[in-house]
Amino acid sequence: MILDQGFRIELVEERLARIAKLQRLMGDQKIGALILESGSSLDYFTGVQWRRSERTTAAVIPARGEVVVVTPAFEEPSIRETLTVGGAVRPWNEDESPFARLVGALRDRGVTSGPIAFESTTRLFIVDGVRDASAGAYKVVSGDALVKAV
């Protein structure tokens, strides 16, 4: 059990170091945030292991500040359990827009305009949804180089 706890602590520290490096890179490149949909990159940075579905679960990693994960309300407890790096979870209900929640997370972290990056496997309806919910406030750029650099 002690070895298992030590391993978990080490993984959390590794993920926090990845986020810190990512945030430095985004700051250097004047990118406000990276948005990650469910998949291997979400796990790599946050510890959240989640399958994709028609309901959006995604994380905002801002250039400054804590991670925010947006997820359906009924999935919130599971997301909170697996989010190993701290941060906020913002649930959305069926009558609400997950994209508005993502834009709200960006704005709450001080990202009100300029470039934001999306991890390359993010589905287009999510990119378009964020673009529409922000009324085009953000320039969308590829997050590939950022993810690969970390």
N, C-alpha and C positions, 0 to 999 in steps of 0.2 A: 504493500500500500504506500509506503513512504517513497519508494522508487517511482511509482505511478504519479504521485503528487509532484515530485521533483520534475518529472518529465513534462507534466502539464504546465508547471510554472515556467519551464524553459521554453515551451511552445508559445506561451503568452508573451514572454519577453521577446522572442524572435518576431512575433507578429507586430508587437509595438515598435520594434526597431525597423521593420519593413515600412510601417506607416510613417514613422519619422523620416526615413529616407525618401519615401514617396512625397511627403509634404515639402521637404527641402527642394526636390526636383521640380515640383509644381510651382513653388515660389520662384525659383530661378527662371522658369519658363513663362511666368506670369499666367499660369493656368489656375483658375479658381477652385476647381474640384475635379475629382474622378468619380464617375458613377459606375458601379459594378452590379450587374444582374446576377441572379443565382448561378452558381457554377464554380469551377475550380479557383478562379481568382477571388471570389467572395470568401471561400474557405481559406485561401492562402493569406489574405489580409485580416480577416475578422474571426475565423473559426466557425462561421455559420456554414453548415453543410445543408444545402437546400436544393431540391429539384425544381426545375422550371415547370410552370403551369400557365394557364391562361390568366391567372391572378399574379400581378406584379409583386415581387419581393426584390428589393434592390438596396444597395448601400451608397451613401454619399460620403466620400472621404474628402473633406475640404483641405485646402492648402494650409489653413490654420483652424484649429479646433478639433473637437471630437467627432467621431464617426456617427452617422445617423442611418438607421436601417428602417426602411418603409416596408410594411408588410400587411396583408389582410388581418383584420382584428382577431379573427379566430385562430390565427397562427402566432399571435404575439407571445404567449407563454413559451412556446417552443423556441422562438427566435431569441428571446431573453436568456434562455438556458444555454444556448450555444454561442452567443456573442461573447467571446472571451476577452475582447480588448476594451471593454467599457463603451460608453457612448449612449446614445438615445435610441429608443425604438418608437416609431410613430406608426401606429396602426391606422388603417383606413377601413371604413365600412363599405358595404356593397353599393350604397347610394353616394359614395364619395369618389373622388379621383385620386388614384395613387400618384399621378403625375403632379397634381397640385401639391400633394404632400412632399414630393421630392423637391419641387421648386421652393416650397416653404422652408425646407431644410437648408437649401442653398442660401436663401435670403437670411435665415437666422444665423448662419455662419459667416455672414458678411459678403456673400457672393451674389451681387445684384446685377452684374452684367459682365461682359467679356467672355473669354474662352472657358469652356468646360470640356473635359475629356470623357469619353465613354470607352470602356473596355471593348475590344473588337468583337466579342461574341454577343454583345447586347443586341437584342432583337430590335428591329427598326421601329415597331410600334411604340416602344418605350422611348427611343430617341425622339421620335415625332411627338409623342405625348408630352414630353418635357418641353420641347420647343414650343408647342402650342400653348401649354399651360403658362409659359413664361412670356407669351406674346412676342417671341423672338428676341428676348433680352440677351440671350447667350449665343456665342459663336461655338458651334460644335466642332471639336477636333478629336482625332484619334488618340486613344490612350495606350496604344500598343507599345510605343517606345518607353513610356513611363513604367508600365507593368514589367516589361522585359528588363529594364534597368535595375529593378529591385529584386 
